[in-house]
């Protein structure tokens, strides 16, 4: 089951991102993401957070749409987005799409990107969507297929030490059982040589980004 979480970061491609939401998704809002839901005519199943980014009338409007309000104290150990991700996992999600996960605050953006490595979140595939760009989490042993158009830019960035045993198909610069050293830019600015690329690796943790240069399948 897929969950879509609307977070409170920047959402410059709101209508394009909204088009990716499916009727059978579990739609959630992480605190300020509830504002985006209201402006886009979306009805989340739940709003999760300490609600410091939502006005009382917005909370009432979300409740009127049928959203459950899952309130957490302001002094807490997780961000609203992490709490929403954990809520999605507790309700059976094995795939999580995040909208509004990036923004002007670098601390929040970096923390959101690193959520893939948080304890207890290893059972779901996380994807952050931002208009023509998407960011995927990839763990050792998983297979990731990227769909796009030839020339779309793909980068592989190791997160927890070296990523080893990396094998790619459908990229201009292929790897066969290769290593991407942690802190190196070796995996940055590859590109699709075919409409579908396939990525696997044996050890580590990867972020995979794709920038779609022209409208296409994502």
N, C-alpha and C positions, 0 to 999 in steps of 0.2 A: 504494500500500500504506500502511496506517495503522499507526503505532506508538503504543503507550500506555506512558508513562513514569510509574512511581510514584515520586514524590520523597519526601524526608524531612521536608517541612514538616508543617503541621497537616492532619489529615484528619478533621474533625468529622462529616462525612457519609459515612463509609466505605462503608456498605452501599449507599447510594443511588449513590455514585460507581462502586462496583464493578459495578453493573448495566449501566453503559455499555460495559464491556469485551466485545468480540466474540470468538468463537472464532478468527477469522482474523487478529486483531491480532498484531503483533510486540510482546510484552509485555516491558518492561525495568524494572529497578529502579535508581534512582540512590542508591547507598549506603544510607542509612537507610531508603529506601523498601523495601528488602528485608525489614525488620521488619514493615511493613504487609502485604507479600505473604504472609508466613508466617501472620500473624494472620487474614488473609482467605481463606486456602486457595488462593492464587494461585501458579502456577509460572512465574516469569519465564524467558525464554530466556537472559538475561544480567543480571548485576549489575555496575554500572560505578561506580568511585570509588576513594577511598583507604581505604575500609572502617574509618574511625575511628568510625563510628556503629553498627557491627555487632559483636556478640560472636562469638568463634570458633565457638561452638556454632550460632549462627545462620548463619554462613557454611557450615558443614558441612551444615546442614539444607537450605540453598538448593542446594548442590551435589548433595545426594541427590535433590532434585527435578529435577535435570537442568540447572540454571543454570550457564552459563559465568561465571567470575569474571574480570572485566577490571579488573585492579588498576592504579592510578596512584599515583605518589608523593604524599606528604602536601604537599610543597612543589611546587605546580603553579600554572599561570597561569589555570586555568578552574575553575569550581565543578563539583561532581559532576553537577549537572543539565545544565550545558552540555556536558560530556563525553558524557552519555547522549544528548542531542539530536544531537550530531555522530555518535555511533555509529549512531543510527537513520537519519540521512541517508546514511551510508556503506553501509547495508544496504537502501537503496532506498525509504525512507519519503518520501512526498510530503505526508503529513498526520500531525501529531503531537498527541496528546491527553495533557495533563499532569495527573496527580492528585497532590495534596499539594504543589502548587507555591507555596502561600501559607503564612504562619506568623507567629510572634511576632517574629522577627528582621526588622526593616524593611530592613536592607541586603540580605539574601537575597531578600526578597519583591520589592523594587524591581529588583534585578538580574535576577530571573526574568521580571518583566514586560517588561524591556527586551531580553530575549534576541532578540526579533523583529528588532532592529536590529543584531545581531552580524554581523561580516563572515563571509561564507560560509554563512549560514543562510537566505538569501533564497529558496531553492527550495521551502520547505515551509510549509504553513499550520499555525500553532501555535494551540492552544486550551487554556486552563487551566480546569478544571472544579472547582467547589467547591460541591457541593450545588445549591441553586437559582440559583447565580450561575455565569456563564461569561464568559471573556474571550477574544476573538479577535484575532489579528493581521490586519492588512489593509494591503496595499501598493498603490501606485498601479497602476491597470489591472486589479486583481482585482475580482471580484464576490462579495459576501457576502450570503447569504440567512440570515435569522434566523427561526426558527420558535418560536412561543410562543402565548400567549393575549393577547387585547386587554387592554391595561393594563400588561403587563409593561414594566419600566423599561429603557430603552436609553440608553447614553451613548457618545458618540464623542469620543475624546481624542487630539489630534495629538501626535506624539512628536518629529518632526524638523523643526522649523519649521512654518510654516502648512501646513495641508492644503487644497489648492485643487481646484476643480472637483468638489465633493462633491454628489452627487445621491442622494436617498433616496426610497423609495416605501414606503408602509405605516406611516409614523410620524405621530404627532399634529402635530409641527412639521416639515414637509417642507423639504428644501433642493433647489434646482435650480441646479446649477453654482455652488454657494456656496463660501465660505471659512470655515474654522475656524481662528482665529488661535492660534498656539502660546502656551500659558500662559493662554488664556482658558477660562472655564467655559461658553462658549456651547453646547457640544454635550452638556452634562450634563443628565440627568433628562428625556430625551424618553420616549416610550412607544409601544408598538405600537397602531396603529389598525386593524390587520388581523392575521390569524394568521401571515402571512408578510411580512417586510420585506426590502427589497432596497437595498443600499448600494454605490455605486461612487464612485471619485474619481480624479483625474488626476495629482495631484502630492503627495508627502509620504509619511507613515507614520502609521497610525492604530491605536489600541487601541479595540476595540468591546466594551462590556460589556453584558450583559443579565441582569436579575434577574427570575426567574420567580416571580410572586407566588402562583401556584397550580400544582398538578401539571399538567404538560402535556408536549408533545413538545419535546425539546431536541436 
